Amino acid sequence: MINGKILRDAIISAAYAIANNKKSVDELNVFPVPDGDTGTNMSMAIGSVVSELKMMDDDVTAAAVAKSAASALLRGARGNSGVILSLIFRGFSKGLAGKREADCEGLTEALRLGVENAYKAVMNPTEGTILTVARMGYEKAKSLEGTVTDEVVLWEEVCKECKIALDNTPNQLPALKKAGVVDAGGAGLLIIFEAMLDVFKGGKIVEPLAKGEAKKITVDTFSSTVGDFDEVINFTYCTEMLITKDEGCDDPSKLRAYLETIGDCVVVVDDEEIIKVHVHTNDPGKAIQKGLEFGYINLPKIENMKMQHKQRKQDAKQEFVPAKPENDYGFVAVSAGKGLDEMFHDIGVDCIVSGGQTMNPSTDNIYAAICSCPAKQVFVLPNNKNIIMAAEQAAKLVNDRKVCVLQTRTIPQGISAMLAFDPDSDFKSNSNAMTEALNNVGTGQLTFAARDSDFEGHEIKKGEILALENGKLSFVEKELEKAAYKLTKKLVKSDSSFVTIIYGEDVTEEMALALCERIEAKYPALEVSVVNGGQPVYYYILSVE
């Protein structure tokens, strides 16, 4: 049987494992646009469970661990991969409900429910993805019912089948085969499952890599480096001290070696006259006593991290008070960039959720925004295809107001939907009208290639300009101005009337106005406007109606 302590440690270890490997998972993404990326989103989603699980005692039940993990994952889910991962773990919560320990039957049921949840949440499930990997893992567990009674053996067989399924994903998706990679989401899931297996077998929790680990730590970067350890709570006390070195004191590396025997998250910076020390430990007195062997101590600081974490959770609950639903309608939009935020506010959006490409907001972020809307009926504009699922999950958590998540995949679609809203119409009529409007706008986006790639017949080099037409790669260029003009011409149709040029933080007003003049010269009948969106990642967002 897998008791609550083992399950708790297994999920914590899985979170650290995917965090340590998120870059390699990110690099499996075939489409080379800068993105929040699969590994990053999965890591941030499951990483949200760590602090809560660390607060649980060793005698915790498997049911309590699964329930806490599922709840935290749902709130922290971001991006499609993060949401799917949260739904898989929701299956664990339901499958292990009421169980003190996880047995083979419970694990199999957990996988079944998780896979069903994930498939139902995806509008058009595609095989050769994380869904396939999860499903094959469940089907293997199901096939072993009655023949395997050891939970570790069962989970080992599940991982083996998931590996086979992952290796087969290129045969199911031609884009993966052409790029020579496996599915990123499936790879992330396998890392998580295998890390859990290692703990099930009696292995230790994976050691998390510090963000500052790869860089040289100096006195100047000491504070930012130790800040990377804020959420790592294996020990109770965060202990810091400044040591003024005695003349001829021993090698400070010996102090580091000692501290690593009584705690973790050790940072020791040796300057000419001082040593700066940071450690998480259950014995701060021993750390200070050892430090005295190297000199005299100034400014010692000892903080109880478990108490701080508990207080932060209480404060967060107290700070968030849902707005009373007084108005008939309210609007939430996901946006990135001061200019875009102002634009959405100007056309009636009540609450802005910061996010977009490279920074997908979590389910909890969107849920909080919906509840902050003082309205009985709320329309949500995700404005990015990788945020729609998180928005839909957030809507399911709301029970005191009606919510409609519009399928806006771009900023122009969100703007067009807002402009189609009629305050005198009912909820359903507005939903239909706004959906029709968002489908009638053409969107162009210009960004850069994050890496070398061979995608849909395009040989792409890192840094080249990528022109996206309604979300799909249209062409690759080396010059931004040439690409922007060419993409606009592809978007303009015989019945087009308006063109809006939204320029980002890396484009000057002069550049945008020059593009505007060129378009006006080519299409004198069109009404062309220029807006400073201030958005990151995308040089230009073009709207053609």
Secondary structure as the mmCIF struct_conf table of DSSP 4:
data_model
#
loop_
_struct_conf.conf_type_id
_struct_conf.id
_struct_conf.beg_label_comp_id
_struct_conf.beg_label_asym_id
_struct_conf.beg_label_seq_id
_struct_conf.end_label_comp_id
_struct_conf.end_label_asym_id
_struct_conf.end_label_seq_id
STRN STRN1 ILE A 2 ASN A 3
HELX_RH_AL_P HELX_RH_AL_P1 GLY A 4 ASN A 20
TURN_TY1_P TURN_TY1_P1 ASN A 21 ASN A 21
HELX_RH_AL_P HELX_RH_AL_P2 LYS A 22 ASP A 26
TURN_TY1_P TURN_TY1_P2 GLU A 27 LEU A 28
BEND BEND1 VAL A 30 PHE A 31
BEND BEND2 VAL A 33 VAL A 33
HELX_RH_AL_P HELX_RH_AL_P3 THR A 38 GLY A 47
TURN_TY1_P TURN_TY1_P3 SER A 48 VAL A 49
HELX_RH_AL_P HELX_RH_AL_P4 VAL A 50 LYS A 54
TURN_TY1_P TURN_TY1_P4 MET A 55 MET A 55
BEND BEND3 MET A 56 MET A 56
TURN_TY1_P TURN_TY1_P5 ASP A 58 ASP A 59
HELX_RH_AL_P HELX_RH_AL_P5 ALA A 62 GLY A 76
HELX_RH_AL_P HELX_RH_AL_P6 GLY A 79 GLY A 95
TURN_TY1_P TURN_TY1_P6 LEU A 96 GLY A 98
BEND BEND4 ARG A 100 ARG A 100
STRN STRN2 GLU A 101 ALA A 102
HELX_RH_AL_P HELX_RH_AL_P7 CYS A 104 ALA A 121
BEND BEND5 VAL A 122 ASN A 124
BEND BEND6 GLU A 127 THR A 129
HELX_RH_AL_P HELX_RH_AL_P8 ILE A 130 SER A 143
TURN_TY1_P TURN_TY1_P7 LEU A 144 THR A 147
HELX_RH_AL_P HELX_RH_AL_P9 GLU A 151 GLN A 172
HELX_RH_AL_P HELX_RH_AL_P10 PRO A 174 ALA A 179
TURN_TY1_P TURN_TY1_P8 GLY A 180 GLY A 180
HELX_RH_AL_P HELX_RH_AL_P11 ALA A 184 PHE A 200
TURN_TY1_P TURN_TY1_P9 LYS A 201 GLY A 202
HELX_LH_PP_P HELX_LH_PP_P1 GLY A 203 ALA A 210
TURN_TY1_P TURN_TY1_P10 LYS A 211 ALA A 214
BEND BEND7 LYS A 215 LYS A 215
TURN_TY1_P TURN_TY1_P11 VAL A 219 THR A 221
HELX_RH_AL_P HELX_RH_AL_P12 PHE A 222 GLY A 227
TURN_TY1_P TURN_TY1_P12 ASP A 228 GLU A 231
BEND BEND8 ASN A 234 THR A 236
STRN STRN3 TYR A 237 LYS A 245
HELX_LH_PP_P HELX_LH_PP_P2 ASP A 246 ASP A 246
TURN_TY1_P TURN_TY1_P13 GLU A 247 GLY A 248
HELX_LH_PP_P HELX_LH_PP_P3 CYS A 249 ASP A 251
HELX_RH_AL_P HELX_RH_AL_P13 PRO A 252 ILE A 262
STRN STRN4 GLY A 263 ASP A 270
BEND BEND9 GLU A 272 GLU A 273
STRN STRN5 ILE A 274 THR A 281
BEND BEND10 ASN A 282 ASN A 282
HELX_RH_AL_P HELX_RH_AL_P14 PRO A 284 GLY A 291
TURN_TY1_P TURN_TY1_P14 LEU A 292 PHE A 294
STRN STRN6 GLY A 295 ASN A 304
HELX_RH_AL_P HELX_RH_AL_P15 MET A 305 GLU A 319
HELX_LH_PP_P HELX_LH_PP_P4 PRO A 322 LYS A 324
STRN STRN7 ASN A 327 SER A 335
BEND BEND11 GLY A 337 GLY A 337
HELX_RH_AL_P HELX_RH_AL_P16 LYS A 338 ASP A 346
TURN_TY1_P TURN_TY1_P15 ILE A 347 GLY A 348
STRN STRN8 CYS A 351 SER A 354
STRN STRN9 GLY A 356 GLY A 356
TURN_TY1_P TURN_TY1_P16 GLN A 357 THR A 358
STRN STRN10 MET A 359 MET A 359
HELX_LH_PP_P HELX_LH_PP_P5 ASN A 360 SER A 362
HELX_RH_AL_P HELX_RH_AL_P17 THR A 363 SER A 372
BEND BEND12 CYS A 373 CYS A 373
STRN STRN11 ALA A 375 LEU A 381
BEND BEND13 ASN A 384 ASN A 384
TURN_TY1_P TURN_TY1_P17 LYS A 385 ILE A 387
HELX_RH_AL_P HELX_RH_AL_P18 ILE A 388 LEU A 397
BEND BEND14 ASP A 400 ARG A 401
STRN STRN12 LYS A 402 VAL A 405
BEND BEND15 THR A 410 THR A 410
HELX_RH_AL_P HELX_RH_AL_P19 ILE A 411 LEU A 419
TURN_TY1_P TURN_TY1_P18 ALA A 420 ALA A 420
TURN_TY1_P TURN_TY1_P19 PRO A 423 ASP A 424
BEND BEND16 SER A 425 SER A 425
HELX_RH_AL_P HELX_RH_AL_P20 PHE A 427 LEU A 438
TURN_TY1_P TURN_TY1_P20 ASN A 439 ASN A 440
STRN STRN13 GLY A 442 PHE A 448
BEND BEND17 ALA A 450 ARG A 451
STRN STRN14 SER A 453 PHE A 455
TURN_TY1_P TURN_TY1_P21 GLU A 456 GLY A 457
STRN STRN15 HIS A 458 ILE A 460
TURN_TY1_P TURN_TY1_P22 LYS A 462 GLY A 463
STRN STRN16 ILE A 465 GLU A 469
TURN_TY1_P TURN_TY1_P23 ASN A 470 GLY A 471
STRN STRN17 LYS A 472 GLU A 477
BEND BEND18 LYS A 478 LYS A 478
HELX_RH_AL_P HELX_RH_AL_P21 LEU A 480 LEU A 491
TURN_TY1_P TURN_TY1_P24 SER A 494 ASP A 495
STRN STRN18 PHE A 498 TYR A 503
TURN_TY1_P TURN_TY1_P25 GLU A 505 ASP A 506
BEND BEND19 VAL A 507 VAL A 507
HELX_RH_AL_P HELX_RH_AL_P22 GLU A 509 LYS A 522
TURN_TY1_P TURN_TY1_P26 PRO A 524 ALA A 525
BEND BEND20 LEU A 526 LEU A 526
STRN STRN19 GLU A 527 ASN A 532
BEND BEND21 PRO A 536 VAL A 537
BEND BEND22 TYR A 539 TYR A 539
STRN STRN20 TYR A 540 VAL A 544
#
